[in-house]
Amino acid sequence: MDTYDTADNDEHPMLNRLIKLGLLLLAQGIAVMLMAFVALLVSFGTSWSATEQASLLQPGDARSGTLLLKDYGATTEAIRLGIDVDITVSGPTLRARVTQVFRNPTQDWVEATYVYPLATGGAVDTLKIVVGDRVIVGDIKERQQARVIYEEARRAGQKAALTEQERPNIFTNSVANIGPGETVLVQIEYQEPVHQSGNEYSLRLPLVVGPRYNPAPIVQSVDFRNDGSGWGATTSDPVPDRDRIAPPVLDPAKNPPVNPTTITVRLKAGFALGEVRSHHHNVKIESPDNTARIITLADGAVPADRDFELTWKPAAEKAPSVGLFREHVGDADYLLAFITPPSVEQSMQKPLPREVVFVIDNSGSMGGTSIVQAKASLTYALSRLQPTDRFNVIRFDDTMDVLFPASVPADAAHVGEASSFVSALQARGGTEMVPAMRAALADKLGDTGMVRQVVFLTDGAIGNEQQLFETITAMRGRSRVFMVGIGSAPNTYLMTRAAELGRGAFTHIGSVEQVEERMRGLFAKLENPAVTGLIAKFSEAKADITPAIIPDVYRDEPLVLAAKLDKLAGSLEIRGRVGDRPWSVTLPLQNAAEGNGLSKLWAKRKIGDAEVARAMRELAPEEADKAILALALDHQIVTRLTSLVAVDKTPSRPEGAPLKLSELPINLPAGWDFEKVFGERSPIPAQLRERHADARTSPAARRPAPAAPDAVRLPKTATSAELKMIAGLILIALALTLIVFNRRRPLLTDVA
């Protein structure tokens, strides 16, 4: 038999190229298929291994507020959890005490873990365990050291509690050695600034962690192992702590709500109060005097399934434009300043032509009422566009559509087309937010003199926040990013940090009734010039100010500064530009009122500065971490590098008695659609789907939405691999056909 060696075939260079190209495409296709297969095994294996514990029974077997677990065919009742939140508002700050009551109705010794949210700006500084008449107070330690202390106590049979930060708004409490029939109380406390917008003050208490979409690990290479044991893969994980932010979630159609919560707010505003309102819960309001209110839940304990939001206004027509507060701790004075610059009247300014790119999240987590709120918000926003504006619309789940090739004039025809596009959207699939942000920040028109704004509507339910922050930092250019949080439990950490990095603002819409009011407030920011070029200067005191670089502020937003001073003397001067006019204000420091917890808030904001500098690569990771750790230990607050740990010195679990782990489930956030999130035809068994939030990346949950004009689709790896393999095989077949033809041609000539 003849052989054909491409290396020696100088007479047929075209055949050489065809065969080499075919082999290359075939090899690439096989490699991509192998990488995709390994990625699938990695992600599916992670989901499966994380769910090999107890499976949930049907709701008919459970009583309200309880959860039954099925363990090797035997039914047992799970740890019960009740939550009490007590908040005291003192002027510009609040102090919150969260008490989690763990009751063990079983005959086993149990370790309980519970994932829960807290306010993004809260500084967690206190942990206590209460067992009977004993109170054990926790200490701040470096995270790894705290974990070692906790594990040693757990093994020794001692009662212990550990509070760890997974994200600035997600925490985990672990409680070891809860005895049969025993009740253990775990209390944490945190300090937080009150939020102000124009004439309205507010606080937000998150009560449930919405399930996060966690992109699968990325296979970077597939190679044959050096030890000859077979193929191996090198992967990078965009969410390395995915198991720690994905607690089991109950299907509300099959289980009663759990984790009943009571809330009390003691409001001491410091001024005569007008309207006080709870937006998502029925409340009872008592009025001890004209400057104070006591707010409690009218319905008693409620399920922890949505954020609690409280707003209040002064009785006077306008809120104070300046608030200055001080606290002396150790050898330093701490200052907190709220300054609201005056607004430029509409009649005094020329309308600014704008390019606005709207991005709407239509992923599975937006199912239920969230997609209704998002579509209503975007429809309202489209109606507010001016003829001088240009705009575009991007929608995304795990695919993406860009409505127009580039931004178009906001005329009736284009706005009508966009409105029809928005009204047809349905919630489905995963939440690939990073490609959508990249598309929105891509400045195709260039600097036309128009103000460029990105309005991003989402619940923020992703675990790879850091990838989004890096994208904004790298691509923001002249764009400003405005985040609109949608739904009953948005990811406020993602929203506030993205808006900060994008030099924009964050607005939250928790119900359809809030759409017009909140979007009107957002457009007041979009349509009016920001206060820019802000600087702060102390006349006498040496000050460490945060934020170090003062951001622009928008209409009705106060400038919030915190400072550590060597002495409380002289004055603070703020200068900037309101529109095209200079503006300044001078504040004597002796006029500052007494405040509470300001040193903690200063430290928390300094830590936030270091995290932002790290994300923007202004600080090396090790430098940023060193600064964060020093601040956290000096001021005794929980961060990603520090934890609170409390240990009862006396062992309580008998030696040799086994300890069972109970990972407490959470409710699905109110208004979410369970099947939209976790998928109807997932290959993972239904009981495990109910436990693990990653199941919503199943094929059934990733159906693409209908294509739109000029659709931009994210690449699908499997499709690319198949095309390469087919193309490679075709080229090889063509080359072989030509070889046979060329070899037979001389024979035919001889015969002739």
TIGUSE-237254 format. One record per residue (C-alpha): z, x, y. Coordinates in steps of 0.5 Angstrom, whole numbers, padded with zeros to 4 digits, always signed. Each point is the difference from the previous one (the first is absolute). Layout:
% residues N
ZXY ...
% end
This chain:
% residues 752
+0000+0000+0000 -0002+0003+0007 +0006+0000+0005 -0001+0000+0008 +0005+0005+0004 +0000-0002+0007 +0002+0007+0002 -0006+0003-0003 -0005-0005+0002 -0003+0003+0007 -0006-0004-0001 +0003-0007+0001 +0005+0001+0006 -0001-0008+0001 +0003-0001-0007 +0005+0005+0001 +0003-0004+0006 -0001-0007-0003 +0004+0002-0006 +0006+0004+0004 +0000-0006+0005 +0001-0005-0006 +0005+0004-0003 +0004+0001+0007 +0000-0008+0001 +0002-0001-0007 +0006+0005+0000 +0002-0003+0007 +0000-0007-0003 +0004+0002-0006 +0005+0004+0004 +0001-0006+0005 +0000-0005-0006 +0006+0004-0003 +0003+0001+0007 +0000-0008+0001 +0003+0000-0007 +0005+0005+0001 +0002-0004+0006 +0000-0007-0003 +0005+0003-0006 +0005+0003+0005 +0000-0006+0005 +0001-0005-0006 +0005+0005-0004 +0004+0000+0006 +0000-0007+0001 +0001-0001-0007 +0006+0005-0001 +0004-0003+0006 +0000-0007-0003 +0002+0002-0007 +0007-0004+0001 +0002-0007+0000 -0005-0005+0001 +0001-0007+0004 +0002-0006-0004 -0003-0007+0003 +0003-0004+0005 +0003-0005-0004 +0005+0005-0003 +0003+0002+0007 +0005-0003+0005 -0001+0000+0007 +0001+0007+0003 +0001+0003-0007 -0005+0004-0004 +0000+0000-0008 -0003+0007-0003 -0003+0000-0007 +0002+0006-0004 -0002+0001-0007 +0000-0007-0001 +0007-0002+0002 +0000-0003+0007 +0005+0003+0005 +0002-0002+0007 -0002+0005+0005 +0004+0003+0006 +0001-0005+0006 -0001+0002+0007 +0002-0003+0006 -0001+0002+0007 +0004-0001+0007 -0002+0003+0006 +0004+0000+0006 -0003+0003+0007 +0003+0001+0007 -0004+0001+0006 +0003+0003+0006 -0005+0000+0005 -0006+0005-0001 +0003+0002-0008 +0002-0004-0006 +0004+0002-0006 -0001-0003-0006 +0004+0000-0007 -0003-0001-0006 +0004-0002-0006 -0003-0001-0007 +0004-0003-0005 -0002+0002-0007 +0004-0004-0006 -0001+0002-0007 +0000-0006-0005 -0001+0003-0006 +0004+0004-0005 -0003+0007+0002 +0001+0005+0004 -0006+0000+0005 -0003+0005+0005 -0004-0005+0006 -0005+0002+0004 -0003-0004+0006 -0006+0002+0005 +0001-0004+0007 -0003+0001+0007 +0003+0001+0006 -0002+0001+0007 -0005+0006+0002 +0004+0002+0006 +0007-0001-0004 +0005+0006-0001 +0004-0001-0006 +0006+0004+0000 +0005-0003-0004 +0001-0002-0007 +0006-0003-0004 +0002-0002-0007 +0005-0006+0000 +0003-0001-0007 +0006-0004+0000 +0005+0002+0005 -0003+0007+0000 -0005+0003+0005 -0004+0006-0001 -0004+0003+0006 -0006+0004-0001 -0003+0006+0003 -0006+0003+0003 -0003+0005-0005 -0007+0003+0000 -0004-0004-0005 +0000+0004-0006 +0007+0002+0000 +0002-0008+0001 -0004-0001-0006 +0003+0005-0004 +0007-0002+0002 -0002-0008-0002 -0002+0002-0007 +0006+0004-0001 +0004-0006+0002 -0004-0004-0004 +0000+0004-0007 +0008+0001+0001 +0001-0008+0000 +0002+0000+0008 -0002-0005+0004 -0005+0002+0005 -0005-0002+0005 -0006+0003+0003 -0005-0002+0006 -0007+0004+0001 -0005-0001+0005 -0007-0001-0003 -0003-0002+0006 +0003-0001+0007 +0000-0007-0002 +0001+0000-0007 +0007+0002-0004 +0002+0000-0007 +0008-0001-0001 +0002+0002-0007 +0007-0002-0003 +0002+0003-0006 +0006-0002-0005 +0000-0007+0001 +0005-0003-0005 -0001-0006-0004 +0002-0006+0004 +0001+0004+0006 -0002-0001+0007 -0001+0006+0005 -0002+0000+0007 -0004+0005+0004 +0000+0000+0007 -0005+0004+0005 +0000+0000+0007 -0006+0002+0005 -0001+0000+0008 -0006-0002+0003 -0003-0001+0007 -0002-0007+0002 -0007-0002+0001 -0002-0002+0007 -0007-0003+0002 -0001-0003+0007 +0006-0005+0001 +0001+0000-0007 +0005+0004-0005 +0000+0000-0007 +0003+0002-0007 -0004+0000-0007 +0004+0000-0006 -0005+0002-0006 +0003-0003-0006 -0006+0001-0006 -0004+0006-0001 -0007-0003-0001 -0004+0003-0006 -0004+0006+0002 -0007+0002-0002 +0000+0007-0003 -0007+0003-0001 -0001+0004-0007 +0001+0007+0000 -0006+0004+0002 -0003+0005-0006 -0002+0006+0004 -0003+0004-0006 -0001-0001-0008 +0001+0007-0004 +0001+0003-0007 +0007+0002+0000 +0001+0008-0001 +0004-0001-0006 -0006-0003-0004 +0004-0007+0000 -0005-0004+0002 -0002-0003+0007 +0004-0001+0006 +0000-0003+0007 +0003+0002+0007 +0002-0006+0004 +0003-0001+0006 +0004-0006+0002 -0001-0004+0007 +0007-0003-0002 +0004+0005-0004 +0006-0005+0000 -0003-0006-0002 +0005-0002-0005 +0006+0000+0005 -0004-0005+0005 -0002-0005-0005 +0006-0004-0003 -0002-0006-0005 -0002-0006+0004 +0001-0007-0003 -0005-0005+0000 +0003-0006+0004 -0004-0005-0004 +0004+0002-0006 +0006+0002+0002 +0006-0002+0005 +0001+0004+0006 +0005+0006+0000 +0004+0004+0005 +0004-0006+0004 +0001+0003+0007 +0005-0002+0006 -0001+0002+0007 +0004+0000+0006 -0002+0003+0007 +0005+0001+0005 -0004+0000+0006 +0003+0003+0007 -0006+0001+0004 +0004+0003+0006 -0003-0006+0005 +0000-0007+0000 -0005-0003-0006 -0005-0005+0000 -0004-0002-0006 +0002+0003-0006 -0005-0001-0006 -0001+0001-0008 -0007+0000-0001 +0000+0000-0008 +0007-0003-0002 +0004-0006+0002 +0006+0002+0004 +0007-0002+0003 +0001+0003+0007 +0007+0000+0003 +0002+0001+0007 +0006+0004+0001 -0002+0001+0008 -0006+0001+0004 -0001+0007-0002 +0001-0001-0008 -0002-0004-0006 +0001+0000-0007 -0006-0001-0005 +0001-0002-0007 -0005-0003-0005 +0000-0008+0000 -0001+0000-0008 +0005+0005-0002 -0003+0005-0005 -0007+0001+0000 -0005+0004-0005 -0002+0007+0003 -0007-0002+0001 -0002+0001+0007 +0002+0004+0006 +0005-0003+0005 -0002+0000+0007 +0005-0002+0006 -0002+0000+0007 +0003-0001+0007 -0001-0001+0007 +0004+0001+0006 +0002-0006+0004 -0003+0003+0006 -0007-0001+0001 -0001+0008-0001 +0003+0005-0004 +0003+0006+0003 -0006+0005+0001 +0005+0006-0001 +0006+0001-0005 +0003+0007+0000 +0006+0001-0006 +0004+0006-0001 +0005+0002-0006 +0004+0007+0000 +0001+0003-0007 +0002+0007-0002 -0002+0004+0006 -0006-0003+0002 -0002-0007+0004 -0005-0004-0003 -0005-0005+0004 -0004-0006-0002 -0005-0002+0006 -0004-0006+0000 -0005-0001+0006 -0005-0005+0001 -0006+0002+0004 -0003-0005+0005 -0006-0004-0002 -0007+0001+0004 -0002-0007+0002 -0006-0003-0003 -0003-0001+0007 +0001+0007+0002 -0004+0003-0006 -0007+0001-0002 -0001-0003-0007 -0001+0006-0005 -0006+0000-0005 +0002+0001-0007 -0002+0002-0007 +0004-0004-0004 +0000+0001-0008 +0004-0005-0004 +0002+0002-0007 +0003-0006-0005 +0003+0001-0006 -0002-0005-0005 +0003+0003-0007 +0004-0003-0005 +0007+0001+0004 -0003-0004+0006 -0001-0006-0005 +0004-0007+0002 +0002-0001+0007 -0001+0007+0002 -0008+0000+0000 +0000-0007+0004 +0004+0004+0005 -0004+0006+0000 -0007-0005+0001 +0003-0004+0005 +0003+0006+0004 -0007+0004+0000 -0004-0007+0002 +0005+0000+0006 -0002+0007+0002 -0007-0001-0001 +0000-0006+0005 +0004+0004+0005 -0006+0006+0000 -0004+0000+0007 -0007+0000+0001 +0001+0008+0002 +0003+0002-0006 -0003+0002-0007 +0003-0001-0006 +0000+0001-0008 +0003-0003-0006 +0002+0004-0006 +0003-0004-0006 +0003+0004-0006 +0004-0001-0007 -0002+0006-0005 -0007-0001+0003 -0002+0000+0007 -0005-0004+0004 -0002+0002+0007 -0003-0006+0004 -0005+0003+0005 -0003+0007-0001 +0003+0002+0007 +0004-0004+0005 -0004-0006+0003 +0001-0003+0007 +0005-0006+0000 -0005-0005+0001 +0000-0007-0003 -0005+0001-0006 +0004+0006-0002 +0007-0003+0001 -0002-0006-0004 -0003+0004-0006 +0007+0004+0000 +0004-0006+0000 -0004-0003-0006 +0001+0007-0004 +0007-0001+0001 +0001-0007-0002 -0004+0002-0007 +0005+0005-0001 +0005-0001-0007 +0006+0005-0002 -0002+0004-0006 +0000+0007-0003 +0004+0006+0002 +0002+0003+0007 -0004+0006+0001 +0002+0001+0008 -0002+0007+0001 -0008-0001-0001 +0001-0006+0005 +0004+0004+0005 -0006+0006+0000 -0005-0005+0001 +0003-0003+0006 +0002+0006+0003 -0007+0003-0001 -0003+0000+0008 -0007-0002-0001 -0002-0002+0007 +0004+0007+0003 +0003+0000+0007 -0003-0006+0004 +0005+0000+0005 +0003-0006-0004 +0007-0001-0003 +0000+0001-0007 +0005-0004-0004 +0001-0001-0008 +0004-0007-0002 +0003+0001-0007 +0002-0007-0003 +0004+0002-0007 +0007-0001-0003 +0000+0007-0001 +0001+0000-0008 -0002+0007-0002 +0004+0006-0003 -0005+0005+0003 +0003-0001+0007 -0001+0008+0001 -0007+0000-0001 -0001-0005+0005 +0004+0004+0005 -0004+0006-0001 -0007-0004+0001 +0002-0003+0007 +0003+0007+0002 -0007+0003-0002 -0005-0005+0002 +0004-0004+0006 -0005+0003+0006 +0000-0004+0006 +0002-0006-0004 +0007-0004+0000 +0003-0003-0006 +0003-0007+0000 +0003-0002-0006 +0002-0008-0001 +0005-0001-0006 -0002-0006-0004 +0005-0004-0004 +0007-0001-0002 +0002+0007-0002 -0005+0005+0003 +0000+0007-0001 +0003+0002+0007 +0001+0007-0001 -0008+0001-0001 -0001-0005+0006 +0004+0004+0005 -0002+0007-0002 -0007-0002+0000 +0000-0003+0007 +0004+0006+0002 -0005+0005-0003 -0005-0004+0003 +0003-0001+0007 +0000-0007-0001 +0005-0006-0001 +0003-0004-0006 +0000-0008+0000 +0003-0004-0006 -0003-0007-0001 +0005-0003-0006 -0003-0007+0000 -0006-0004+0003 +0004-0003+0005 +0001+0007+0003 -0008+0002+0000 -0002-0003+0007 +0007+0003+0004 +0000+0007-0004 -0008+0001+0001 +0001-0002+0007 +0005+0005+0001 -0004+0005-0003 -0006-0001+0004 +0004+0001+0006 +0001+0007-0002 -0007+0000-0002 -0003-0002+0007 +0005+0003+0004 +0000+0008+0002 +0005+0004-0004 +0006+0003+0004 -0002+0007-0001 +0002+0008+0002 +0007-0002-0001 +0005+0006+0001 +0008+0000+0001 +0004+0005+0004 +0007+0000+0000 +0003+0003+0007 +0006+0004-0002 +0001-0001-0008 -0003+0004-0005 -0003-0005-0005 -0003+0000-0007 -0005-0006+0001 -0003-0005-0005 -0006-0001-0001 -0002+0007+0002 -0007-0002+0002 +0001-0007+0004 -0005-0005-0003 -0004-0005+0005 +0003-0007+0000 -0003-0006+0000 +0001-0007+0004 +0007-0003-0001 +0002+0006-0004 +0006+0004+0002 +0000+0008+0000 +0006+0002-0004 +0003+0007+0000 +0006+0003-0003 +0003+0006+0002 +0005+0005-0002 +0003+0003+0007 +0005+0006+0001 +0003-0004+0006 +0000-0007+0003 -0002+0002+0007 -0006-0001+0005 -0006-0005-0002 -0006-0002-0004 -0006+0000+0003 -0006-0003-0003 -0007+0001+0002 -0007-0003-0002 -0006-0004+0002 -0001-0008-0001 -0007-0001+0000 -0003+0005+0006 +0006+0000+0004 +0006+0005-0001 +0007-0003-0001 +0007+0003-0001 +0007-0002-0001 +0007+0004+0001 +0006-0002-0004 +0007+0002+0002 +0004+0002-0006 +0006-0002+0002 -0002-0007+0000 -0001+0000-0008 +0004-0005-0004 +0004+0002-0006 -0004-0001-0007 +0001+0001-0007 -0003+0004-0005 -0005+0004+0005 +0001+0007-0003 -0003-0003-0007 -0006-0003+0003 -0001+0006+0004 +0000+0004-0007 -0004-0005-0003 -0006+0000+0005 +0001+0008+0000 -0002-0001-0007 -0005-0004+0001 -0003+0005+0005 +0000+0005-0006 -0003-0004-0005 -0006-0002+0005 -0001+0007+0002 +0000+0002-0007 -0005-0005-0001 -0005+0002+0005 +0001+0007-0002 +0004+0002+0006 +0005+0003-0004 +0000+0003-0007 +0003-0004-0005 +0006+0005-0001 +0001+0000+0007 +0000-0007+0001 +0005-0001-0007 +0005+0005+0003 +0000-0004+0007 +0001-0006-0004 +0005+0002-0005 +0004+0003+0006 +0000-0006+0004 +0002-0005-0006 +0006+0005-0002 +0003+0000+0007 -0001-0007+0001 +0002-0002-0007 -0006-0005-0001 -0005-0001-0006 -0007+0003+0000 -0005+0001-0005 +0004+0007-0001 +0007-0003+0000 +0003-0005-0003 +0007-0004-0001 +0004+0001-0006 +0007-0003-0002 +0004+0002-0006 +0007-0003-0003 +0004+0006-0002 +0003-0004-0006 -0005-0001-0006 +0000-0008-0002 -0006+0000-0006 +0004+0002-0006 -0003+0006-0003 -0006-0001-0005 -0001-0007+0003 -0008-0001+0001 -0002-0001+0007 -0006-0005+0001 -0005+0001+0006 -0002-0007+0004 -0005+0001+0005 +0001-0007+0004 -0006-0004+0001 -0002-0002+0007 -0003-0007+0003 -0008+0000+0002 +0000-0001+0007 -0001-0007+0003 -0007-0002+0000 -0003+0005-0004 -0004-0002-0006 +0002+0003-0007 -0006+0000-0003 -0004+0003+0006 +0005+0006+0000 +0000+0001-0008 -0006-0003-0003 -0002-0005-0004 -0003+0004-0006 +0004+0006+0000 -0001+0004-0006 +0008+0001+0000 +0004-0005-0003 +0003-0006+0005 +0007+0002-0001 -0002+0007+0002 -0004-0002+0006 +0006-0004+0003 +0004+0007-0001 -0005+0005+0003 -0003-0001+0007 -0006+0005-0002 -0003-0005-0004 -0004-0003+0006 -0005+0006-0001 -0002-0003-0007 -0007-0002+0000 +0001-0007+0001 +0003+0001+0006 -0006+0004+0003 -0005-0005+0000 -0005+0002+0006 +0000-0005+0006 -0007-0003+0002 -0005+0005+0003 -0001+0000+0008 -0006+0002+0004 +0000+0008+0000 +0005+0000-0005 +0004+0007-0001 +0002+0000-0007 +0005+0006-0003 -0003+0004-0005 +0002-0002-0007 +0001+0006-0005 -0003-0003-0006 -0006-0003+0003 -0001+0007+0003 +0001+0003-0007 -0005-0004-0004 -0005+0001+0005 +0000+0007-0001 +0000+0000-0007 -0006-0005+0000 -0004+0005+0005 +0002+0006-0004 -0002-0003-0007 -0007-0002+0003 -0001+0006+0003 +0001+0004-0006 -0004-0005-0004 -0006+0001+0005 +0001+0007-0001 -0001+0000-0008 -0006-0005+0001 -0003+0005+0004 +0002+0006-0005 -0003-0004-0006 -0007-0002+0004 -0001+0008+0002 +0001+0002-0007 -0005-0005-0003 -0005+0001+0005 -0003+0007-0002 +0000-0003-0007 -0005-0006+0002 -0004+0005+0004 -0001+0004-0007 -0002-0006-0004 -0005-0002+0005 
% end
